[in-house]
Amino acid sequence: MKLLEGKTALVTGAARGIGKAIALQFAAEGANVAFTDLVIDEHGLATEKEIEALGVKAKGYASNAAVFDDAHKVAEEVNRTFGRIDILVNNAGITRDGLMMRMSEQQWDAVINVNLKSAFNLIHAVAPVMMRQKGGSIINMASVVGISGNAGQANYAASKAGMIGLAKSVAKELGSRNIRANAIAPGFIITDMTAALSEEVRQEWAKQIPLRRGGTPEDVARVAVFLASDLSSYVTGQVIPVCGGMNM
């Protein structure tokens, strides 16, 4: 039997990148997958087809997770269409980097809203469903910079530290209902965003990583499968860095 057989997962920001890798890994383990992105364009439709090709039910939803009403609406639609929500992955995120003294209010607000407020919105929407089901797994996609901080990323680091605190608090509030909440803290992961960096910059990053390479979206996705499955049934309120050792 596959690890997520019979479960339904909702993954935000999953048309591409880490979110897409998680959605595909979940599907490979037997989960039906609902996912969101701001728009479901050709990338989203292609992701939907890739998930369905693994023999499970899939649907992409155009939704802004940072908007409270949108988050609740999509959660209701997913629960109605799929009949349940067992796993929530809060993956939607953006960067608007800049030194603190030069950062605009708009840069700060945009990152906090998309990265942190969206996680609150979805947890608020999905928790009642999981409570009725008497179980569930919530996974917040944080970052190693949420643990260590990073110059030029005060807004991003603050949002990711917030996601860690949110997961730990939810774990304490909902543990009695058999709902677990954890965070994954990726390090330097090779995605479309990091691939745009120069080879020199990427090599400098690699020198700081004990495993001497950047991670892949699949590296993160496999840890998400662990946290989503019953393999981690006694794991809650934890942060798991997926960083090749750079955050030791």
N, C-alpha and C positions, 0 to 999 in steps of 0.2 A: 504494500500500500504506500502511496506517495505521502510525503510529510504534511501536505496541506489539502488533502483530498476532502471534498465536501465543504470547504471554507470559502468565504467570499472576502476579497480584499478591496479596499478603496485606497488608491495611491494618488496623491496630488502632484501636479507638475511632472507628469510621466510620459509626455509625448516623445521625449528624447532623453539622452544622458543617463544619469544614475537612476532616475525615476523609471525610465523605460526598462533598464536592466533589471530592476527589482520586479516590475510587473511581469516580465518574461520569465524570471526565475520562479516567481510564485506560480505562474501558469504551468511551468514545467513540473512543479511539485503538486499539481492537481487543483489549484485554487481558481475559482472564477474571479475575474479581475475587472473592476470598474476603475477608471482613471480620469483625472481632470487635467485641463490646461486652459490657458486664457482663450485660445481658439483651437478647434479641432480642424486643422488644415491637412494638407497632404501627409505631413509627418504623423499627425495624430491618427489619421485613417490607416496609414501603413502600420503603425503600432497596433491598432485594433486588429488588423488582419493577421499580424505576426502572432499575437496572443491567441486568437481563435484557431490558428493552424496547429496549436499545441493541444487541441481537443477540449478546450474549456470555453465557457461563455465570457464574452468581453464586450465592453462598451465604453467609449470615450465621451466625456461630457465637457462642453465649453462652459467654464465657470471661473469666477475670480474668487479664489479662496480667501482673499483678504477682505472680502465684503461679507459681513455677518449673515445677511439674508440669503446671499448666493450659496454660502456654505451649508446652511440649513436646508435650502431647497434641493441641492444636489444630494445631500444625505438622504432626504426623504425619497427622492427619485430612485436612488440606488437600492434602498431598502425595499421599495415597492417592486422594482424590476427583478432584483436578485433574491428577495425574500429574507435576507439577513446581511449583517456586516460583522465579520469576525475579526478583521484586521484593518487598522488604519495606519497608513504611512504618511506623515506630514513631511513632504519633500519639496513643496513649492518654495522657491528661493531666488533671490537676485543679489547682485553686488552693485554698489555705487561707491567705489573706493575713493579715498581722499584723506589727506592729513586732517586731524581733528580741527585745527585752527582755521582751515580753509573750507571745511565741510559746510554745506548749506543745510538749512532746516529741511528742505525738500529731499536732499540726499539721505538724511537721517530718517525722516518719516517714511520714505518709500521702502527702505530696507526693513525697518521695524514692522511696518504693516504687512508686507508680503511674507517675510520670514517668520515672524513671531505671532502677530495677531491672527494670521491664517491658521496657525496650529491651534490657538485657543478656539477659534471659530469652529473648526472641524471637530475637535474633542467635545466641545459643548453640544454639537449637533449629533454626534455618533454615540456618546456615552449612554444616553437613555436606551438606545437600541441594544447596546451590549449588556446593560443592566437587566433588561427584560430577558435576554438570552442567557444570563448568568455566566458570562465569560467574554473575554476578548483580549486582544493584544494591540497596544498603541505604540507606534515607533516614531520618534521625532528624529529627523535628520539634522543633527547638530554639526559640529566641526571642531577640529583640534584647536582652531583659533578661539573658539568659545571657552576652551580650557586655559589656554596660555596667553590669549590676546595677540594682537599683531599690529604693528605700526602701519598706519594708512588704512586700517579697516576697523575703526572703532565702532561704527554702526553695525557692520557685519558680525564682529566678535560679540558685541552686546546682544544682538538678536539670537545668536547661537548659544550663548551662555544662558539666555532666557529660556530657550527651548530645553536645555538641560534641567533648569530649575522647575520648569513646567512639568516635565516628565516625572521628576522625583516627587513633586507635590501630588500629581494625579495618582501616582502609584500608592501613596499613603491614603488618599481619599477613597479610592475605588478598589483597593486590594481585597476588602471584605466581600466585594461582589465578584471576585475571581477575574477582575480586569487588571491586566498587567500593563505597565508603561515603562518604556526604556528609551534610551537615546543612542544613536550611532554617531561617532565623531570621525568622519573621514579626514584624511590628511591630503596629500597632493595626489589627486586622482586625475588621470588622463581623460579629459572630456573635450568636447568642441571648444569650450571656453579656455581650458589650459593649453590645448593644442595650438591656439593662436599665439602663444608666447614664443619667443625666439628659442632656438636650440640652445643657445648659451645660457639663457635664464633657466631652462628646464634642467640642464646639466648642473647648474649651481644648486637647484632644489635637490637633485638626486644625491649630491654630496652630503647633504644634511640628513639623509635617510639611511639608517643602518642596512636596510635591504637593498640599497643602491638602485632603486627604481621607483617610478610613480606607480600608484595603484590603478586598477581598472574598475569600471563600474560594476563588473561582475564580482570583484573582491568584496565590494560593499553589499551587493545583492545577496551573496551567500550568508553573510552575517544577518541580514534582514530575514532570511528564511529561518535561521536558527531562532531569532527572537519571535517570529510569527508562529512558529510551530510548538508542539508540545515538548520538544526537546528542551525548551527553556521554561518549562511550567513552574519552576521555582526561582525564576529570575525576574525581578522587578525593581524599578527605581535605580537602574544601573546605567552607566555610560560605557560603551565599548568603542575605544579608538580603533580605527582601521587605517593605520598610518605608516606601516612598515617600520615602526619603532621610533619615529621622529619625535614622538611626544613622551618618551620615557623620562 
